């Protein structure tokens, strides 16, 4: 299937000199996954919600200073699975599509999910959902929520109460929506009384400008999650067909569903990104599926070198087969001798269970090797121990079914 079958002309373009305040307003008014900077054949970048949430930006800052310009180029004849991989690894939920040099439109995570929905029931939610769950409590502060999203490179987090029930969910869309509403409440000063014909001169004019902003940001960050979360939470079960789950998300304009196991409670979350990941699974002689999130931070290490490191870890655990491997990279602002501080996390999904290791060093290669060392210790600690909890384990038969689902469909 070519990406042309997921092409849409529903997108918004902005001039590079557009202010951040107008970009925030666009995200508030529309549910676009991203905004194009430039126009037609002259697209120069993309602004995503994550970019605006993960850092503080002056309202008058320009789009060209907050956009990402490392946008993958997509041709309308490119395979939809390859484009899905580029979306996942580049962390772009929207990509411009061309026919040669002619701009045709865009492909989004939603348009790709909609185009492939008829084939997705070859999988269940249990095959793709993220079990490595990050969650917050109703009284967790908004500042802590934003920090959790930033440090874990995720776009949403469930809110779970003391009984273990999901009572809400907070996404980057909710945060931007709340930020815009809160900012508007702080604008306009005192528009009544003062300046309404009671005097003369500039000091007597009501200009509707900004009110007192000192401390506004800190007050917002201290608000509890319950004040921002989207509630009630839409849930699904691990045995639900993936196509059915995607249909529910698209039909109701959800970007995720919380996964609950009957009698056990919340076990994870399934997102449109998880759906895109499933589209990248192709038969390849049983090779490990490796995906690098934040691949733009790879400057001194190649995918092949990362795969080799993971293969060496796998080789130290007899009879363990790695089915999927994720490398998540996050760059901090701190630098040392020109090298940024990088946090790297390696997650393995194997037929013996799930393993993860995280490391933080200056430069991508040292950070990845540090994560590999911690991952290796986790794997070796588990060696020889029987895995009692089989939930989430994928057998070799499962792996073969997942790898071949495109052919079956």
Beta strands, then each sheet from edge to edge (+ up, - down):
strand 1: 13-14
strand 2: 34-37
strand 3: 45-48
strand 4: 74-75
strand 5: 94-99
strand 6: 102-108
strand 7: 135-136
strand 8: 156-160
strand 9: 166-171
strand 10: 235-236
strand 11: 256-261
strand 12: 265-271
strand 13: 289-293
strand 14: 322-336
strand 15: 339-350
strand 16: 353-362
sheet 1: 1+ 2+ 3-
sheet 2: 4+ 5+ 6-
sheet 3: 7+ 8+ 9-
sheet 4: 10+ 11+ 12-
sheet 5: 13+ 14+ 15- 16+
end
